[in-house]
Amino acid sequence: MIQVLSSAWPLMLGMMLLMLGNGIQSTLLGVRGGIEGFTTLEMSFVMSGYFLGFLGGSRLAPEMIRRVGHVRVFAALASLISAVMVLYPYPIFTNPISWTIGRCIVGFCFSGVYVTAESWLNNQSTNENRGQALSLYMIVQTLGIVSAQGALLLGDPAGFEVFIIASVLVSISFAPILLSVTPTPAYQTSKPMTLRRLFECSPLGCVGIFLLGGVYSGLFGMSAVYGAGIGLTLAQISTFVATFYIGAMFLQYPIGWLSDRMDRRVLILVTGLIGGGAAIIGLWGDDAYAILLGAAFLVGGMTNPLYSLLLAHTNDHIEYEDMPAASGGLIFINGCGAIAGPLVTGWLMGPRIFGPDGFFLFLATLLMAVAVYAAYRSTKRPSIAVEDTGAYAAVAPTLTSVAMEVAQEMVIEAEQDDSDTEAAA
């Protein structure tokens, strides 16, 4: 890990600054929307815009990179992110339509930035340290989002200061990356597997990742809106949002350890039940802040590992050569769920439906649905022996097709190494 950090620290530093800016603007908009009097439904469109742009960027960014190169794409998109962030608080742009358009642009740009950064990281890594590099990259992303919640306290959310801070962080993130990282070779990625074939291979993987797309986008987009809706202070909202990501960081690897030692469908079922149960407990969090934080820790701690579990389960039912292609299809499915997540959450949080409680009801419903579907699929297909399952790769829903294919290649290499060891024995 130290060797990876010593060679890739400019890229990691740049990504940390980018994630600080991204984390600030997402939570800040949720708080500022309440100050401006936007309804939860209006905010749901604003938050959904990010994931619509992100999905579009994941499809178009590769072609942009092929045409003009990594450096130009990264610099142009990051500059655009910085510009949009500083425009949010201006009165002429302070309306749901402008914010939704801005979020679409930011989501599109971040998708392209991630593709570029992950391509550079993959090019700088070797077969021996690629797994460590990917793990470090995800840790940096999580730490950036968590740290961003503390940065919200540096200014008044009703003013301009915090928006400017987010814009500056994104702007200065260019420097360590563009001044030290050399361009990668021509961008290449596998053609995605057809959705029909992917579903035939793993119905649980497809359905589960679609539902988790809604869960993740609901957490990322609407948690601050929920906090503002129940009257939390800015400090409480920032801690509440950060707790989701802290839970994800701490529980990813223990669940991964279990994944390699038991039936994955059973673990998916149990993880979904724990996450859904925690979301139900969160319904009482508006009366007890400690309960709210405990629920956030468990919901966040179950969501990211569930994504990795569903990916590993899908890999168990496809051939090695199809794994990179499957990753593209799964990212598209996850993106479709992510677009719908804030929209449904915002509707449920409306005053005529469930109010703020709709946030945790939505999370509980989707996580329980994952558990129920896992139980149903267990009756339709015999389980695979633990020793015959593939390796577990800890991944996050924010990864693009570049990092996902790297993770898939690591699984393939691990399985081939195991096969060679068994053959030699």
HUJOWO-V550888 format. One record per residue. N is the residue number from 1. SS is DSSP state (H for helix, E for strand, L for the rest). PHI is phi as a letter, one per 30 degrees, with the letter a starting at -180 (none if undefined). Layout:
BEGIN
N & SS & PHI
N & SS & PHI
END
This chain:
BEGIN
1 & L & none
2 & H & d
3 & H & d
4 & H & d
5 & H & d
6 & H & d
7 & H & c
8 & H & c
9 & H & d
10 & H & d
11 & H & d
12 & H & d
13 & H & d
14 & H & d
15 & H & d
16 & H & d
17 & H & d
18 & H & d
19 & H & d
20 & H & d
21 & H & d
22 & H & d
23 & H & d
24 & H & d
25 & H & d
26 & H & d
27 & H & d
28 & H & d
29 & H & d
30 & H & d
31 & H & d
32 & H & d
33 & H & d
34 & H & d
35 & H & d
36 & H & d
37 & L & i
38 & L & d
39 & L & d
40 & H & d
41 & H & d
42 & H & d
43 & H & d
44 & H & d
45 & H & d
46 & H & e
47 & H & d
48 & H & d
49 & H & e
50 & H & e
51 & H & d
52 & H & d
53 & H & d
54 & H & d
55 & H & d
56 & H & d
57 & H & d
58 & H & d
59 & H & d
60 & H & c
61 & H & e
62 & H & e
63 & H & d
64 & H & d
65 & H & d
66 & H & d
67 & H & d
68 & H & c
69 & L & j
70 & H & d
71 & H & d
72 & H & d
73 & H & d
74 & H & d
75 & H & d
76 & H & d
77 & H & d
78 & H & d
79 & H & d
80 & H & d
81 & H & e
82 & H & e
83 & H & d
84 & H & d
85 & H & d
86 & H & d
87 & H & d
88 & L & e
89 & L & d
90 & L & d
91 & H & e
92 & H & d
93 & H & c
94 & L & d
95 & L & a
96 & H & e
97 & H & d
98 & H & d
99 & H & d
100 & H & d
101 & H & d
102 & H & d
103 & H & d
104 & H & d
105 & H & d
106 & H & d
107 & H & d
108 & H & d
109 & H & d
110 & H & d
111 & H & d
112 & H & d
113 & H & d
114 & H & d
115 & H & e
116 & H & d
117 & H & d
118 & H & d
119 & H & d
120 & H & d
121 & H & d
122 & H & d
123 & H & d
124 & H & d
125 & L & d
126 & L & c
127 & L & e
128 & L & d
129 & L & c
130 & H & d
131 & H & d
132 & H & d
133 & H & d
134 & H & d
135 & H & d
136 & H & d
137 & H & d
138 & H & d
139 & H & d
140 & H & d
141 & H & e
142 & H & d
143 & H & d
144 & H & d
145 & H & d
146 & H & d
147 & H & d
148 & H & d
149 & H & d
150 & H & d
151 & H & d
152 & H & d
153 & H & d
154 & H & d
155 & L & a
156 & L & d
157 & L & d
158 & L & d
159 & L & c
160 & L & c
161 & H & e
162 & H & d
163 & H & d
164 & H & d
165 & H & e
166 & H & d
167 & H & d
168 & H & d
169 & H & d
170 & H & d
171 & H & d
172 & H & d
173 & H & d
174 & H & d
175 & H & e
176 & H & d
177 & H & d
178 & H & d
179 & L & d
180 & L & b
181 & L & c
182 & L & d
183 & L & d
184 & L & d
185 & L & d
186 & L & e
187 & L & d
188 & L & b
189 & L & b
190 & L & d
191 & L & d
192 & L & d
193 & L & d
194 & L & d
195 & H & d
196 & H & d
197 & H & d
198 & H & d
199 & H & d
200 & H & d
201 & H & d
202 & L & b
203 & H & e
204 & H & d
205 & H & d
206 & H & d
207 & H & d
208 & H & d
209 & H & d
210 & H & d
211 & H & d
212 & H & d
213 & H & e
214 & H & d
215 & H & d
216 & H & d
217 & H & d
218 & H & d
219 & H & d
220 & H & d
221 & H & c
222 & H & c
223 & H & d
224 & H & d
225 & H & d
226 & H & d
227 & H & e
228 & H & d
229 & H & d
230 & L & c
231 & L & i
232 & L & d
233 & L & d
234 & H & d
235 & H & d
236 & H & d
237 & H & d
238 & H & d
239 & H & d
240 & H & d
241 & H & d
242 & H & d
243 & H & d
244 & H & e
245 & H & d
246 & H & d
247 & H & d
248 & H & d
249 & H & d
250 & H & d
251 & H & c
252 & H & e
253 & H & d
254 & H & e
255 & H & d
256 & H & d
257 & H & d
258 & H & d
259 & H & d
260 & L & d
261 & L & b
262 & L & a
263 & L & d
264 & H & d
265 & H & d
266 & H & d
267 & H & d
268 & H & d
269 & H & d
270 & H & d
271 & H & d
272 & H & d
273 & H & d
274 & H & d
275 & H & d
276 & H & d
277 & H & d
278 & H & d
279 & H & d
280 & H & d
281 & H & d
282 & H & d
283 & L & d
284 & L & c
285 & L & d
286 & L & d
287 & L & c
288 & L & b
289 & H & d
290 & H & d
291 & H & d
292 & H & d
293 & H & d
294 & H & d
295 & H & d
296 & H & d
297 & H & d
298 & H & d
299 & H & d
300 & H & d
301 & H & d
302 & H & c
303 & H & d
304 & H & d
305 & H & d
306 & H & d
307 & H & d
308 & H & d
309 & H & d
310 & H & d
311 & H & d
312 & H & d
313 & H & d
314 & H & d
315 & H & d
316 & L & d
317 & L & c
318 & L & b
319 & L & d
320 & H & e
321 & H & d
322 & H & c
323 & H & d
324 & H & d
325 & H & d
326 & H & d
327 & H & d
328 & H & d
329 & H & d
330 & H & d
331 & H & d
332 & H & d
333 & H & d
334 & H & d
335 & H & d
336 & H & d
337 & H & d
338 & H & d
339 & H & d
340 & H & d
341 & H & e
342 & H & d
343 & H & d
344 & H & d
345 & H & d
346 & H & d
347 & H & d
348 & H & d
349 & L & d
350 & L & d
351 & L & d
352 & L & c
353 & L & c
354 & L & c
355 & H & i
356 & H & e
357 & H & e
358 & H & e
359 & H & d
360 & H & d
361 & H & d
362 & H & d
363 & H & d
364 & H & d
365 & H & d
366 & H & d
367 & H & d
368 & H & d
369 & H & d
370 & H & d
371 & H & d
372 & H & d
373 & H & d
374 & H & d
375 & H & d
376 & H & d
377 & H & d
378 & H & d
379 & L & d
380 & L & c
381 & L & b
382 & L & d
383 & L & d
384 & L & c
385 & L & e
386 & H & e
387 & H & d
388 & H & c
389 & L & d
390 & L & d
391 & L & d
392 & L & c
393 & L & c
394 & L & d
395 & L & b
396 & L & b
397 & L & d
398 & L & d
399 & L & d
400 & L & d
401 & H & d
402 & H & d
403 & H & d
404 & H & d
405 & H & d
406 & H & d
407 & H & d
408 & H & d
409 & H & d
410 & H & d
411 & H & d
412 & H & d
413 & H & d
414 & H & d
415 & H & d
416 & H & d
417 & H & d
418 & H & d
419 & H & d
420 & H & d
421 & H & d
422 & H & d
423 & H & d
424 & H & d
425 & L & d
END
